[in-house]
Structures are given as structure tokens and as C-alpha cells.
Amino acid sequence: MHKSICSNISTNLQRVLLVLMVLFTSCSSGEDLVKYVDPNIGTAHSRWFFYTPAALPFGMAKPAPSTNGHYGNKWGWEAVGYDDRHESIEGFANVHEFQLGGIVLMPTNGKLLTTAGKLEQPDLGYRSRFLKESEIAKPGYYKVDLADYGIKAELTSTKRVSIHRYTYPAHKKANLLFDIGNRQGESGAIVNAEVKRVDDHTVEGWVETAPEYVKKYQKGSTVSMYFVARLNKAMKEYGTFQGDSIFPNQDNISGKGAGLYFSFTPEKSESIEVQVALSYTSVQNAYENMKAESISFAEAKKQANRIWNTELNKIQVQGGSETDKTKFYTGLYHALLGRGLANDVNGAYPKNDGSIGQLPMKSDGTPQFSFYNTDAVWGAFWNLTQLWTLAWPEYYNDFVQTHLQVYKDTGWFSDGLANSRYVSGVGTNYVGLIIASAYNCGIRNYDTDFALQAAIDNELGWEGRPLGAGKMDVRSFVENGCIAHQEEWGDIPEASAFSASHVLEYSFSAHAVSHFAKQLKRGKEAKQLKQLSRSWENIFDSSTGFIRPKYENGEFISNFDPLEPWRGFQEGNAWQYSFYVPHDAGKLVGKIGKETFNERLDSIFLTSRKSGFGGGKEINAFAGVKTIYNHGNQPSLHIPWLYNFSGEPEKTQYWTRTICNEFYGADPIHGYGYGQDEDQGQLGAWYVMASIGLFDVAGLTGENPAMQLGSPAFDEIKIKLNPDYYPGKHIQIKVKNNTPESLLVKSVKLNGKVLEKPEVSFQDLVKGAKLEFEKKNTNELY
């Protein structure tokens, strides 16, 4: 499509810079924490973006094996990609993002097969059984032996370049397939594709897809992914294919199902390296990314290991069990993996209208910030953003800048982004809250006045609001402080059918932006938003103590069953959502009554423990939506922390640690529950926050935010603070009398002084706090 004359050979200066980067990361990587990460945990029911072991933190290039990636994704969110229970691999895809996927390579030998085949009949396609015992998966590196071919496959990456190494056996005709024009993961149906052999060592191409969420929230739009691949072996025998049709000696093909192959017969065991540079803007920019980041497989593997260790070392833990360390660092790994880089080295990025945008550049020729693809931030304030605030504020700042750039381009925020296309997903939009929280915590490397206006528009605007910006029912909320319940679902139920959960969510985000407005002297808007933040009270039914949807006439809905899911509530029910007042938990306790509130919490956790705090052992993303507590989905994640607001903090300590011990596992099936929906690191990040004993129910949205205290899992915890954002060097947490059995906390000191309340201000934390916990010898509560 966009053939480039650029060479992929790095300049001497670029190679020097890469060597210096490797040396720097080797000096700063600290303890080997990569050994505690097991990417295969929870892979029995993992989303397309979940399993990408060879990627870098927040990287664009995410090469990984796929066992059923081409099967399609009817609704756009189902688990597809890699399942640990499967026994064959159908290829190694380079793009794994929310609603994005493709650019597949597959090494084979013998007869040339050009369709993947099925799990049940692997011999009918090019897929291969694999030796489970040969599989190595760790941050920055993946290796497996393809049993049907005797081929060893290895993957690693730089930020924008996937690097493959395939070792073929001697004397068998070897093939390498570039399967470009077939659906992968969440990418949606193929609109068009092209793949071209440019010369003996170079392949380029692109694929255009129509993901389900893009079709739903931005009708008529598509997304495109571009690549350039460089091989270290000349392609002398080659051709193209489309489905089962093979075209020898043809070097270019387009359309659905388009693919290219090359073949050779090694005289001895031979390793082939393939570097695949990616871009979301053009083939030309894929060449630029290749030029900037191309290094050998061996160099990239070492660099990836160092980078991952550097990032993981930002939170160091000592003591505790080896299993807890594995769950901790695997959760941290997923929190740093989910959202992926979307801009090129030269600052080009995909715009919402399908054109190419340009990020502002620094004097050194690098972008002022990175632009990211992202799933919705629904619930992210109870895990990801709190974690990023503490240890990755520089990433959080770029995340804010990404959404501000989209607002500049379109006039609206989108809760989720796939190449800047709108992919809301849940019908609400928490981006304004996320930005307000960042501002509260001193993460402000952007035009704050502009950010505030964008956040206000997100909370109050409805005229001309596109479906992908969410909050399609916000007019009723703003004008009436309520949204009428509708029994009949429309074509897009999240735009109309979840009135009660939307009132709660909009109340929470109005609270966050009201504080933001107050600090920037926008008194009128601050007052209006503050009033709207109390709207949750309009649907609180004092006769039952539950949040209850209302009809348009102001009456509560009839035939009310608080366990009934989906009736007025997004992915949950009244039992779960009646605690969804994170910005005013004290008032909620008062309305229900402290004794009744605590009794209700007790019944929730004593009962839900029997079903694994969610959907039991059912492997399904929505297994727990009918239960009274569902740790496998976002709306419930703050509930065990609410005892801190009702006078019984020991129960927060007990239940958060118990959830960590029992909901979270360390194997492929029992990982994040049993097949629950780990949305781009959110459940893993929750485990991290609970294990360090810090969490804010209000998601750091208060004007002077504080974090509530739990029960740390480790003897010592050290969180490295970024000096560009915070005055302190570290947050130090020490725990006396800590054992796996000791869940309850006797006392906590902040910088030597006993804390009277189970919380610590965020400002005290980032000044370099020293927290000293002392555990009790008993866990007796009931």
C-alpha cells in the first residue's frame, strides 16, 4: 500500500543509543523478579489481550501463541486467543489489543498448508500440537516446541517490533507463513488486506478490520494495522495464498484471506529470525519503527528481561509465601501489560476519523507523550489508576494526555479506544474522573484548564454526543437527577437499560469533577456537579435499604428482586450495586444504619466465600452476576473495604486477605477466580493493592485524597517513587508478626506515630512515608 525505500538497518548512533539503554536498564533492574511471574496463570479463560508473554510493559508489539484466535468473536469480548487447556497452536500473532489483532506468522514443514484448521482436527490445517513441557513463558520471552514439525519457536520484542526466531530441523522442506487477511481475536471481520514480498528479505502489508465494538459505537468505521517484516534469510522459493488456493512465485496478494509464504530446505538445523515492525498509521511508519528499534533476537531478549525487572522492582516485597509472591508479581505484570502503545517513533498516531495525527515533539525529536490503545476504564479507579499513581505516574500522565488528544480531535472523550475509534463498551464514561484523580495526586503535565473543560463536558454534555462517548442518558441525569427505568432493551442496552447503575456511576464521576472544578476556581460548575453527586439518594429505597430503579413517574419498579441481574444494572444486581456510593460511603452507612450495614456485609462475605467470592468454578466471564458479591467483575471490587467506614476495619483486613488467598489462584484454571474476566490487569492490580495494604474506595477522587489500610501480605514492601512527581524516594511498609495465618492488624504507625483511623493521606505517602504494621496473633472475628 505504502511502499518505502527506507532501509531497516539502524544507524551507528541508533545502535549506540540502544546499547546505552541496555546498559542503563541492566544497572537499574535490581532483583530478579521476572522469576516470580507466571503468564500462564488464569489462561483457561483469557481475553485476547491477556496472554502476551513476549511483550514489553505498555508495548505495541505483543507477539504470542494463539490456539483459537481465528475462531472469531461474536460479541467482541469473548475469551479467545490462548487457552492452556488446548493442545495445538495455530500461529503467532503480533497484535493483541482490545478490539485489535492480527499479523500472524506460522512456521511449518512438509506439505504446504495455508489454512489453520480446527482444534478438534489439527491435521487438517497448518496448526501444530505442542509439547507443554517445552513451553517457557515469562515477561519478555516465549518459547515452545511444535511437536508436529519438530520446530522450536521463540518470541521476544522491543516496543514496536516483534522478533521471532524459528529453529527448523534438517532435511525437511521448511515453510514460513504470513497469514494476514484472516480474522484474529477481537479484531472483527476482515474488510481488506494486502501482503507483498518487497525483496529477498522484506515483506510488508496491512490489514483492515471491523471490530464488533467499533461497528457498534462508531458505525461505518474500521481500523487498520500495518507491518514490515525483515528476514535474515533470503526468500528464493515463495508465493501467496488465499484460503486453500496457493499461487507459487507470486509476490503480492490482496483481499480477505491474503497470505504469503516462503520455503527452503535446510541442510542442517537452522534458525531463522524475523523482525516484524508494527504501526497503526502506515507501512511507511512501520519502516521508521523498524529503523529505530531493530536489534537481534539475543539482544532484544536480554533487554526485555532487564526492562521488565526494572519495572517490577518499582515495588519490592520481602517475606511472605512464594505463592503470594508469584500471584503478586504476576498481577503486577498484567497491570503493566494491558494498555498498549499506539504511536510511532516519529509521533504519528491514528486519529478518530481514520487519518494520521501528529503528537507534539520534544527538542530531541521524540514525542512529548505516548499515545495508547485502551479498554474502558470502568472500575479502573479501584485497581489500575491507584497503582499507576503510586509507582507509574509518568504512564498515568501519558494516559491522560491520550484521552485529551482524542478530545481535541473529536470534541468528546471515549471510555475505550481502538486506534482512536470509539469502543465504549459499558455505556458510561469515567475518563473525567480518571483525570480528576490524576490532578488531585499532582499528575499534571498537561493543560489543566483544558482538561477540566473536557471533564465538565463529559459530565454535563449531551447535545451532539456520539454513541461512543457513552452516557447517552446523561441529559435526564443532569436535568432530573434520575434516569427512568426501561423494561424493554433497545438495540444498545447500555445506552438505555441500566438506569440505576448509571445514576450511581454518574453521581460518582460528578463528585470527582466537582472537586476538580473547585480547585480550578470554576465555582458554578463545581456547585452543580456537587449537587448531582448526591443523585444516588434519589434511587435509594429506605424501606428495603437497597438501590432500586424508578419508573418515569417516580415510583420504584415493581416485582423487585435485589438478586436479579441486568434489570436496571450493568453486569450486576441491586445487592452488588447498593454499595456503589464510593464517594460518600459514610452517608450510605448512615442511611442503612451501621449495625444493619455491617450485618449485610457479613452475610455477603460469609455466603459468597462458599462460591469462591463470585461465580464458583463456572468458567464464564459473567458467572457471578447473579450472586450477592462478584469479585470477578468491577462493580463489587470496593465492597470489602467498606468496613473501614462502618467501624469494623478488622473485617476489611480479614476479607481482603481471604479473597487474595481464595479467589486468586496460581494455576491456569484457578487464576483470577475460575475463568473470570481479567480486564487488562484490573484483577491483578487489585491483588497488588490489597497485598500492600493500601486502597482508596473513592479512587483518589477526593480533594485531599487518602488511602485506607488493609492487611499487607509481606514482611516488607518498598514502593519506589518517581522524583519527577513526588518529593519522597520510597514508601516503606514493614509488618511485624506477619505470617500467612495472621490476617488482622493490631496497630499501624505512620513515621513513628500511631494512626487513630485506618487511613493515611496520599500526600503523606508520597513524601516518603514509613508505615509500620503490627499483626495480631488471632483471626477471631465471628
C-alpha positions in Angstrom: 0.0 0.0 0.0 2.7 2.5 1.0 6.0 1.0 -0.2 9.0 2.6 1.4 12.6 3.0 0.2 13.9 3.3 3.8 16.4 0.8 4.9 15.8 -1.1 8.2 19.5 -1.0 9.1 19.9 1.1 12.2 22.4 4.0 12.1 25.5 3.8 14.2 24.1 6.5 16.5 20.9 4.5 17.0 22.8 1.3 17.8 24.9 3.3 20.4 21.7 4.6 22.0 20.3 1.1 22.2 23.5 -0.2 23.8 23.4 2.6 26.3 19.7 1.8 27.0 20.6 -1.8 27.6 23.4 -0.8 29.9 21.2 1.6 31.8 18.5 -1.0 32.3 21.0 -3.6 33.4 22.2 -1.2 36.1 18.7 -0.3 37.3 16.9 -3.6 37.1 17.6 -4.7 40.7 16.4 -8.1 42.0 15.4 -10.8 39.5 11.6 -10.5 39.9 10.8 -11.9 36.5 11.2 -15.4 38.0 8.0 -14.8 40.1 5.8 -14.0 37.1 3.8 -16.9 35.6 1.9 -15.6 32.5 0.0 -18.9 32.2 -1.9 -18.3 35.4 -5.6 -17.8 34.5 -5.2 -18.7 30.9 -8.1 -21.2 30.9 -10.5 -18.3 30.2 -8.4 -15.4 29.0 -9.2 -12.5 26.7 -7.3 -11.9 23.5 -5.1 -9.3 25.1 -4.4 -11.3 28.3 -1.7 -13.7 27.1 1.2 -11.9 25.5 4.3 -13.0 27.4 6.9 -11.8 24.9 5.7 -8.1 25.1 7.3 -5.2 26.9 5.4 -3.1 29.5 2.8 -1.0 27.7 4.3 -2.1 24.4 2.8 -2.0 20.9 4.4 -5.3 19.7 2.7 -8.2 21.6 3.7 -11.4 19.9 2.1 -14.5 21.4 0.9 -18.0 20.5 -2.7 -18.4 19.6 -4.7 -21.6 20.0 -8.1 -20.4 18.7 -7.6 -16.8 17.7 -9.1 -17.1 14.2 -12.3 -18.6 15.6 -14.0 -15.2 15.7 -15.6 -13.2 18.5 -19.3 -12.9 18.0 -19.9 -10.2 20.6 -16.4 -8.7 20.6 -15.4 -9.6 24.2 -15.4 -13.4 24.5 -12.3 -15.3 25.7 -10.3 -16.2 22.6 -6.6 -16.5 21.8 -4.7 -18.8 24.1 -6.3 -21.4 26.4 -4.0 -23.5 28.5 -6.3 -26.5 28.1 -5.8 -26.5 24.3 -3.3 -28.8 22.8 -2.4 -27.1 19.5 -1.1 -23.8 18.3 -2.4 -22.1 15.1 0.1 -19.3 14.8 1.9 -16.5 16.5 0.0 -13.2 16.2 1.8 -9.9 16.7 -1.1 -7.6 17.6 -3.0 -8.3 20.8 -5.1 -5.4 22.0 -8.7 -4.6 23.0 -10.6 -5.0 19.7 -7.4 -5.3 17.7 -5.5 -8.4 16.5 -3.6 -9.9 13.6 -0.4 -10.1 11.6 0.2 -13.9 12.2 3.3 -15.9 11.5 3.5 -19.7 11.5 6.5 -21.9 10.8 5.7 -25.4 9.3 7.5 -28.1 7.3 6.5 -30.7 4.8 3.3 -30.2 2.8 2.4 -26.6 2.4 -1.0 -26.0 4.2 -2.4 -22.5 4.2 -5.5 -22.7 6.4 -5.2 -23.0 10.2 -7.6 -25.9 10.8 -9.6 -26.7 13.9 -8.7 -27.6 17.5 -10.6 -30.9 17.1 -8.8 -31.8 13.8 -5.3 -30.2 13.8 -4.1 -32.3 10.9 -6.5 -30.6 8.5 -4.6 -27.3 8.8 -1.2 -25.8 9.5 -1.7 -25.7 13.2 0.6 -27.9 15.3 0.3 -29.8 18.5 2.8 -28.5 21.1 4.8 -30.0 23.9 3.5 -28.4 27.1 6.7 -29.4 29.0 8.8 -27.5 26.4 6.8 -24.2 26.9 8.6 -21.3 28.6 6.6 -18.2 29.2 8.0 -15.3 31.1 8.0 -11.5 30.7 9.8 -10.6 27.5 10.2 -14.1 26.2 8.2 -17.1 25.0 9.4 -20.5 23.7 7.6 -23.7 22.7 8.4 -26.8 20.6 5.9 -27.5 17.8 5.6 -31.3 18.0 4.1 -31.9 14.6 7.0 -30.2 12.9 10.0 -30.5 15.2 10.3 -26.7 15.2 11.3 -24.6 18.1 9.5 -21.3 18.2 10.8 -18.3 20.2 9.4 -14.8 20.6 10.6 -11.5 22.1 10.1 -7.8 21.3 11.1 -4.2 21.6 8.3 -1.6 22.0 7.2 -1.7 18.4 9.0 -4.6 16.9 8.1 -8.3 17.4 11.1 -10.6 17.0 10.6 -14.2 16.1 13.1 -17.0 16.0 12.2 -20.4 14.5 14.6 -23.3 14.5 13.9 -25.8 11.8 15.1 -29.4 11.7 17.5 -30.5 8.9 16.4 -32.1 5.5 12.7 -31.3 5.7 11.1 -28.7 3.5 10.6 -25.7 5.7 7.8 -23.1 5.3 7.1 -19.7 6.9 3.6 -18.4 6.6 2.5 -14.7 6.8 -1.3 -15.1 7.5 -2.5 -11.5 7.2 -6.1 -11.5 5.9 -7.8 -13.7 8.4 -9.8 -12.6 11.5 -7.9 -12.8 14.8 -9.0 -12.4 18.4 -11.2 -9.4 18.9 -10.2 -7.8 15.6 -13.6 -8.4 13.9 -14.3 -9.3 10.3 -11.7 -8.6 7.7 -12.6 -5.7 5.4 -9.4 -5.9 3.2 -5.8 -6.9 3.5 -2.6 -6.9 1.4 0.8 -8.6 1.8 3.8 -8.1 -0.5 7.2 -9.5 -0.9 9.3 -6.4 -1.5 12.7 -8.1 -1.9 14.5 -11.2 -0.9 14.5 -10.2 2.8 11.4 -7.9 3.2 7.7 -8.4 3.5 5.2 -5.6 4.1 1.4 -5.3 4.3 -1.6 -4.2 6.2 -5.0 -5.5 7.3 -8.2 -3.5 7.8 -10.8 -4.9 10.1 -14.3 -4.0 11.5 -14.2 -4.9 15.2 -17.6 -5.6 16.8 -17.3 -2.6 19.3 -16.2 -0.3 16.5 -19.2 -1.3 14.4 -21.4 -0.8 17.4 -20.2 2.6 18.7 -18.8 4.2 15.6 -20.8 2.8 12.7 -19.1 2.7 9.3 -15.6 2.9 10.8 -12.8 0.4 10.6 -9.3 0.0 12.0 -6.1 -0.7 10.1 -2.8 -2.3 11.2 0.4 -2.1 9.2 3.6 -4.1 9.3 7.1 -4.6 7.8 9.0 -7.8 8.3 12.7 -8.4 7.8 14.1 -11.9 7.5 17.8 -12.9 7.9 17.4 -15.5 5.2 16.7 -14.8 1.5 13.3 -15.8 0.2 14.0 -17.6 -3.0 11.1 -20.0 -3.1 7.9 -18.1 -2.3 4.3 -17.5 -3.2 1.0 -16.2 -2.0 -2.2 -17.8 -0.8 -5.9 -17.1 -0.2 -7.6 -19.8 1.8 -6.6 -23.1 0.3 -5.6 -21.6 -3.0 -1.8 -21.3 -3.5 -0.1 -19.1 -6.1 3.6 -20.0 -6.4 6.1 -17.3 -7.4 3.5 -14.5 -6.9 4.8 -11.8 -4.6 1.7 -9.7 -3.9 -1.9 -10.5 -3.0 -4.8 -8.6 -1.5 -8.3 -9.2 -0.2 -9.8 -11.3 2.6 -7.6 -14.3 3.4 -4.5 -12.9 1.9 -1.2 -14.5 2.9 2.3 -15.1 1.7 4.8 -17.9 2.2 8.4 -18.8 1.6 10.0 -22.2 1.6 13.5 -23.7 1.8 15.2 -27.0 2.7 17.8 -26.6 5.4 20.9 -28.9 5.1 21.3 -28.8 8.9 19.2 -27.5 11.8 18.7 -23.8 11.0 17.4 -20.8 12.9 15.5 -18.0 11.1 15.0 -14.6 12.7 12.1 -12.5 11.6 11.6 -8.9 12.8 8.1 -7.6 12.5 7.7 -3.8 12.9 4.2 -2.6 13.5 2.4 0.6 13.0 -1.2 1.8 13.4 -0.7 4.6 10.8 1.1 3.4 7.7 3.6 0.9 6.2 6.0 3.9 5.9 5.9 4.4 9.6 6.4 0.7 10.2 9.7 1.1 8.4 10.5 4.0 10.6 9.8 1.9 13.7 11.9 -0.8 12.3 14.8 1.6 11.7 14.7 2.9 15.2 14.2 -0.3 17.2 15.7 -3.2 15.1 18.1 -5.3 17.2 19.0 -9.0 17.2 16.8 -11.6 18.9 19.5 -12.2 21.6 19.9 -8.5 22.3 16.1 -8.0 22.5 15.6 -10.9 24.8 18.2 -9.6 27.3 16.9 -6.1 27.0 13.3 -7.2 27.6 14.3 -9.1 30.7 16.1 -6.1 32.1 13.2 -3.7 31.3 10.7 -6.0 33.0 12.9 -6.4 36.1 13.3 -2.6 36.2 9.6 -2.1 36.2 8.8 -4.9 38.6 11.4 -3.6 41.0 9.5 -0.4 41.5 7.5 -2.4 44.1 9.7 -4.8 46.1 8.4 -7.2 48.6 10.2 -9.4 51.2 8.9 -12.3 53.3 5.5 -13.9 52.7 5.0 -17.1 50.9 6.4 -18.0 47.5 2.9 -18.5 46.2 1.9 -15.0 47.3 5.0 -13.6 45.5 4.0 -15.4 42.4 0.5 -14.1 42.5 1.7 -10.6 43.4 4.2 -10.2 40.6 2.0 -11.9 38.1 -0.8 -9.5 39.0 1.7 -6.6 38.7 2.8 -7.9 35.3 -0.7 -7.9 34.0 -1.3 -4.4 35.3 1.7 -3.2 33.2 0.7 -5.2 30.1 -2.9 -4.3 29.3 -3.0 -1.0 27.5 -0.6 -0.8 24.5 1.4 1.9 22.8 -0.3 3.2 19.6 2.0 6.0 18.3 5.1 5.6 16.1 8.6 6.7 17.0 8.1 9.9 14.9 5.0 10.9 16.8 2.4 9.7 14.2 -0.7 8.3 15.7 -4.1 7.1 14.4 -6.9 9.7 14.7 -10.5 9.0 15.3 -11.5 9.9 11.7 -9.1 7.4 10.3 -6.4 9.9 9.3 -2.9 10.2 10.7 -2.3 12.7 13.5 1.0 14.1 14.8 1.9 14.3 18.5 3.9 17.3 19.7 7.6 16.6 19.8 10.4 17.4 22.2 13.6 19.1 21.1 15.3 15.7 21.0 12.9 14.5 18.3 10.8 12.2 20.5 7.1 12.6 21.2 6.1 14.7 24.3 3.9 11.9 25.4 2.9 8.4 24.3 -0.5 7.6 22.9 -2.2 4.4 23.9 -5.0 2.0 22.9 -7.2 1.2 25.9 -10.1 -0.8 27.0 -12.8 1.2 29.0 -11.7 2.5 32.4 -14.8 1.1 34.1 -13.7 0.2 37.6 -10.0 1.1 36.9 -10.1 3.6 39.8 -10.2 0.6 42.2 -7.0 -1.0 40.9 -5.1 0.3 37.9 -5.1 4.0 38.4 -4.3 3.7 42.1 -1.3 1.5 41.3 -0.1 3.8 38.5 -0.4 6.8 40.7 1.9 5.3 43.3 4.6 3.7 41.0 3.9 4.8 37.4 2.7 8.4 37.4 4.6 9.0 34.2 2.5 6.4 32.4 -0.7 7.8 34.1 0.2 11.2 32.7 0.5 9.8 29.2 -2.8 8.0 29.6 -4.4 11.3 30.5 -2.7 13.0 27.5 -4.0 10.3 25.2 -7.6 11.0 26.1 -7.1 14.7 25.9 -5.7 14.3 22.4 -8.9 12.4 21.4 -11.0 15.1 22.9 -9.0 17.7 20.9 -9.6 15.6 17.7 -13.3 14.9 18.3 -14.8 17.1 21.0 -15.6 14.1 23.2 -13.9 11.6 25.5 -14.3 7.9 24.7 -14.1 5.4 27.6 -12.3 2.9 25.4 -10.1 3.4 22.3 -9.1 1.1 19.4 -6.8 3.1 17.1 -8.7 6.1 18.5 -12.0 4.7 17.3 -14.8 4.8 19.9 -15.3 1.4 21.7 -17.1 2.5 24.9 -18.3 -1.0 25.9 -20.3 -0.2 29.1 -22.3 2.8 28.2 -20.8 5.1 30.8 -17.6 7.2 30.7 -15.2 7.6 33.6 -12.4 9.5 31.8 -13.2 12.7 33.5 -13.0 11.0 36.9 -9.7 9.4 35.9 -8.3 12.9 35.0 -9.6 14.5 38.2 -7.9 11.8 40.2 -4.6 12.3 38.4 -4.9 16.1 39.1 -5.6 15.5 42.8 -2.4 13.5 43.1 -0.1 16.0 41.3 0.0 14.3 37.9 -0.5 17.5 35.9 1.9 17.6 32.9 -0.9 18.9 30.6 -3.1 21.9 30.1 -5.2 21.5 33.3 -7.7 24.2 32.3 -8.4 22.4 29.0 -8.6 19.1 30.9 -11.1 20.5 33.3 -13.3 21.8 30.5 -13.2 18.4 28.8 -14.1 16.7 32.0 -17.1 19.1 32.6 -18.3 18.5 29.0 -18.1 14.7 29.7 -20.3 15.1 32.8 -22.8 17.6 31.6 -22.9 17.5 27.8 -25.5 15.7 25.7 -26.1 17.8 22.5 -24.5 16.0 19.6 -22.9 13.4 21.8 -21.8 10.4 19.8 -22.8 6.9 20.9 -19.1 6.0 21.5 -18.7 8.8 24.1 -21.1 6.9 26.4 -23.6 8.5 28.8 -26.3 8.6 26.2 -28.8 9.1 29.0 -26.9 11.9 30.8 -29.5 14.6 29.9 -32.0 13.1 32.2 -29.5 12.7 34.9 -28.4 16.4 34.6 -31.9 17.8 34.4 -33.7 15.5 36.9 -31.0 13.8 39.0 -32.5 10.5 37.9 -32.9 8.2 34.9 -36.1 6.4 34.1 -36.0 2.6 34.1 -37.0 0.9 30.9 -38.1 -2.7 30.9 -37.5 -3.1 27.2 -33.9 -3.2 26.0 -33.1 -1.2 22.9 -30.6 -2.2 20.3 -27.8 -1.0 22.6 -29.0 -1.7 26.1 -26.1 0.1 27.8 -27.5 3.3 26.3 -30.9 2.9 27.9 -31.5 -0.2 30.1 -29.2 0.3 33.1 -30.7 3.4 34.7 -29.9 2.6 38.3 -26.2 1.7 37.8 -25.8 4.8 35.6 -27.2 7.1 38.2 -24.7 5.7 40.7 -21.8 5.9 38.2 -22.7 9.5 37.1 -23.0 10.6 40.7 -19.5 9.3 41.5 -17.9 10.9 38.5 -19.8 14.2 39.1 -18.3 14.1 42.6 -14.8 13.7 41.2 -15.1 16.5 38.6 -16.8 18.8 41.2 -13.6 18.8 43.3 -11.5 19.3 40.1 -13.6 22.3 39.2 -13.5 23.7 42.7 -9.7 23.6 42.7 -9.5 25.5 39.4 -12.0 28.2 40.6 -14.9 27.1 38.4 -17.4 27.6 41.2 -20.6 27.4 39.2 -19.8 24.0 37.7 -18.4 22.8 41.0 -21.7 23.6 42.7 -23.8 22.0 40.0 -21.7 18.8 40.0 -21.6 18.6 43.7 -25.4 18.6 43.7 -25.5 16.0 41.0 -23.1 13.8 43.0 -26.0 13.3 45.6 -28.3 12.0 43.0 -27.8 8.4 44.2 -30.1 9.3 47.1 -32.9 9.6 44.6 -33.0 5.9 43.9 -32.2 4.7 47.5 -35.2 2.7 48.8 -35.2 3.3 52.5 -37.9 0.6 53.0 -35.5 -2.1 51.8 -32.1 -0.5 52.2 -31.4 -1.2 48.5 -30.7 0.9 45.4 -33.8 0.4 43.3 -34.6 1.7 39.8 -37.5 4.0 39.3 -40.1 4.3 36.5 -40.6 7.6 34.7 -43.4 8.5 37.1 -41.0 8.5 40.0 -42.2 5.2 41.5 -39.8 2.3 42.3 -40.0 -0.6 40.0 -42.4 -3.4 40.9 -41.6 -7.1 41.4 -38.2 -6.1 42.7 -35.7 -8.8 43.3 -32.3 -7.5 44.5 -30.6 -10.6 43.1 -31.9 -10.1 39.6 -29.1 -9.1 37.3 -29.3 -6.8 34.2 -32.6 -5.2 35.2 -31.5 -1.6 35.7 -28.0 -2.7 36.5 -25.0 -3.2 34.1 -23.4 -6.6 34.7 -24.8 -6.9 38.2 -27.8 -6.5 40.6 -29.0 -4.5 43.5 -27.1 -6.5 46.1 -23.9 -5.6 44.4 -24.7 -2.0 43.3 -26.3 -0.9 46.6 -22.8 -0.4 47.9 -21.8 1.7 44.9 -21.5 5.0 46.6 -17.7 5.2 46.9 -17.6 9.0 47.2 -20.0 9.1 50.2 -19.6 5.8 51.9 -20.2 7.4 55.4 -23.6 8.7 54.3 -24.5 5.3 52.8 -23.7 3.7 56.1 -25.9 6.2 57.9 -28.8 5.6 55.6 -28.7 1.9 56.0 -27.7 2.0 59.7 -24.3 1.0 60.9 -25.4 -2.3 62.5 -27.5 -3.3 59.6 -24.8 -2.3 57.2 -22.2 -4.5 58.9 -24.6 -7.4 59.2 -25.3 -7.1 55.5 -21.6 -7.1 54.7 -21.0 -10.1 57.0 -23.7 -12.0 55.2 -22.3 -11.1 51.8 -18.8 -12.4 52.6 -19.8 -15.4 54.7 -22.1 -16.5 51.9 -20.0 -15.6 48.9 -17.0 -17.4 50.3 -18.8 -20.7 49.6 -18.9 -19.8 45.9 -15.3 -18.6 45.7 -16.4 -14.9 46.1 -18.0 -14.9 42.7 -19.2 -17.5 40.2 -17.8 -20.6 41.8 -15.9 -22.8 39.4 -18.0 -21.9 36.4 -15.8 -20.8 33.6 -17.6 -17.8 32.3 -17.0 -14.0 32.4 -20.5 -13.4 33.8 -20.6 -16.3 36.1 -21.1 -14.1 39.2 -23.6 -11.5 38.0 -26.5 -13.3 39.9 -24.6 -13.5 43.2 -24.5 -11.1 46.1 -20.8 -10.4 45.6 -18.8 -10.9 42.5 -15.1 -10.3 42.7 -14.7 -11.4 39.1 -16.3 -8.1 37.9 -15.7 -4.4 38.5 -18.9 -3.2 40.4 -18.0 -5.2 43.6 -14.3 -4.6 44.0 -14.5 -1.9 46.6 -17.1 -3.6 48.9 -14.7 -5.5 51.2 -13.0 -2.2 52.0 -16.2 -0.6 53.2 -15.9 -1.9 56.8 -13.3 0.9 57.2 -16.2 3.3 57.0 -18.5 1.4 59.3 -16.3 1.0 62.4 -15.1 -2.6 61.8 -11.7 -2.2 59.9 -10.6 -5.7 61.1 -13.1 -7.2 58.8 -11.7 -5.3 55.8 -8.3 -6.8 56.8 -9.8 -10.3 57.1 -11.8 -10.4 54.0 -9.4 -8.7 51.6 -6.6 -11.2 52.6 -9.1 -14.1 52.4 -10.1 -13.0 48.9 -6.5 -12.8 47.9 -5.9 -16.3 49.3 -9.0 -18.0 47.9 -10.4 -16.1 44.9 -6.9 -15.8 43.4 -5.0 -18.9 42.4 -1.7 -19.8 40.8 -2.6 -22.2 38.0 -4.1 -21.9 34.5 -7.7 -22.6 35.6 -7.8 -21.1 39.1 -6.1 -17.8 38.4 -8.4 -14.8 38.6 -11.3 -16.8 40.0 -12.2 -19.7 37.8 -12.4 -18.2 34.3 -13.4 -14.7 35.4 -12.9 -11.7 33.1 -9.5 -10.1 33.9 -9.9 -6.8 32.1 -6.4 -5.7 31.1 -4.9 -6.1 34.5 -7.6 -4.9 36.8 -8.0 -8.0 38.9 -4.2 -8.4 39.1 -3.8 -4.8 40.2 -6.5 -5.2 42.9 -4.4 -8.1 44.3 -1.3 -5.9 44.3 -3.1 -3.1 46.2 -4.7 -5.5 48.7 -1.4 -7.2 49.3 0.4 -4.0 50.1 -2.5 -2.9 52.3 -3.4 0.3 50.6 -6.6 1.1 48.8 -9.0 4.1 48.3 -12.7 3.3 48.0 -13.1 6.8 46.4 -10.4 6.1 43.8 -8.3 9.2 44.9 -11.1 11.5 43.8 -11.4 13.5 47.0 -9.9 17.0 47.1 -7.4 15.7 49.6 -7.3 12.0 48.9 -6.4 9.3 51.4 -5.9 5.6 51.2 -7.5 3.2 53.6 -5.4 0.5 55.2 -5.8 -3.3 54.9 -3.6 -6.2 55.9 -0.2 -6.4 54.0 0.8 -9.9 52.8 4.5 -9.4 53.2 7.1 -8.6 55.9 8.5 -5.6 54.0 7.3 -3.6 51.0 9.1 -0.8 49.3 7.4 1.3 46.6 9.8 3.5 44.5 8.5 7.0 44.0 9.1 8.9 40.8 11.1 12.1 41.7 9.6 14.0 38.7 6.2 13.8 40.6 6.8 13.2 44.3 9.1 14.6 47.0 9.9 11.3 48.7 12.1 8.5 47.5 10.2 5.5 48.7 7.1 4.4 50.6 8.3 1.8 53.1 6.0 -0.7 54.8 7.1 -3.0 57.5 5.0 -5.7 59.1 5.7 -7.2 62.5 4.4 -10.6 63.5 3.5 -11.4 59.8 2.6 -14.9 58.9 0.4 -16.4 56.3 -2.2 -17.1 59.0 -2.1 -13.6 60.6 -4.7 -11.6 58.8 -5.7 -9.0 61.4 -3.8 -5.8 62.3 -3.2 -4.7 65.8 -1.8 -1.2 65.1 -0.3 1.0 62.4 2.3 3.7 62.8 3.0 6.5 60.3 6.5 7.8 60.6 6.6 6.5 64.2 3.2 7.9 65.2 0.2 5.6 65.9 -2.7 6.2 63.4 -6.1 6.6 65.0 -8.0 5.9 61.8 -7.4 3.2 59.2 -6.2 5.6 56.6 -3.2 7.7 55.5 -3.3 10.8 53.4 -1.9 10.5 49.9 0.4 13.5 50.4 1.9 11.8 53.5 2.6 8.7 51.4 4.4 10.4 48.6 6.5 12.4 50.9 8.3 9.2 51.7 6.1 7.5 54.3 7.2 4.8 56.7 4.3 2.6 57.7 4.7 0.0 60.5 2.0 -2.6 60.8 1.8 -5.0 63.7 -0.3 -8.1 63.2 -2.4 -9.9 65.8 -2.0 -13.5 66.9 -5.6 -14.3 66.3 -8.1 -14.1 63.5 -11.2 -14.5 65.6 -14.0 -12.3 64.3 -17.2 -14.2 64.3 
